[in-house]
């Protein structure tokens, strides 16, 4: 007996850019993306999974890595990127907000955060993880992640080498998938946690959608995944790791449009118009509110309509409350006609979060030159 993934009939083409420890160079990743674009027609490449990232140094408009993924997206490839695992990072005084990595900061691609299934098949006990990176993105303030998916203690194929040697306790016992298996460790499967694992879930979902309807374009798949995402994750949860407690809230910069729902995505037939670019967030220091900046090239940008329904061809289908869910927004008067998000009535108040200069300033928050596989949490959360 073997363990099957979310899209068992998919054909995989592997472009290896990271070493056994998950490290590599940005130039190698860009070369692999360009190679995939060139081979798209030959191998019918429709989905690209990038479970990797590095800190944001500059606007996505100048970032070579972001420009590479945009080229793939515009060539008709659905690009799925892990958000990063910096959700616990408070070095900038933002409680882990503003930690989305590149190229997940690009508004075109699907950026995925990690949720915890608690090891059960139902959703009622599923919660966000404390380590999943949060938006908005540094410099550009793009609303990310786009959605979240199971990423905690995920069983997948083992790659003999550094991880196996250093974390043998994460090898899956034979009894996990064999009815008469022993407690001995299998050499075939390994348990990992992180947004790298969650990205694979969304890539598989995109493959299933394309299997069902090969005419879907990347923007239509992204919009449909976001609209159909489950909006019912617990608003507030406290996660304890050892002696440290982390308070996590399911706001728009933590869960995006919600929790991946593959069945709902496959049952949905809506086709979004235009580009499904993730919106930009802005902060109004007078009102203490963060808000969407309308972009009429996007389906949800059209639905913002600045108070005029006539500019929205289908606001009930692609309105912000439909795609992101009404619980993600603060009730109040929109700022400058835009749709208000978490602001003065958020859990931190005006000064602690939204007034933070590190969050809304123009300079990069931190950075080094390394590219890595998102600092995967080997053990994960309970």
Secondary structure by P-SEA (a helix, b strand, c coil): cccccccccbbbbbbccccccccccaaaaaaaaaaaaaacccccccbbbbcccccccccccccaaaaaaaaaaaaccbbbbbccccccccccccccccccccccccccbbbbbbbbcccccccccbbbbccccccccccccccccccccccccccccccccaaaaaccccccccccccccccccccccbbbbbcaaaaaaaaaaaaaaaaaacccccaaaaaaaaaaacccccccbbbbbcccbbbbbbbcccccccccccaaaaaaccccccccccbbbbbbbccccbbbbcccccccccccccccccccccccccccccccccccccccccccccccccccccccccccccccccccccccccccccccccccccccccc
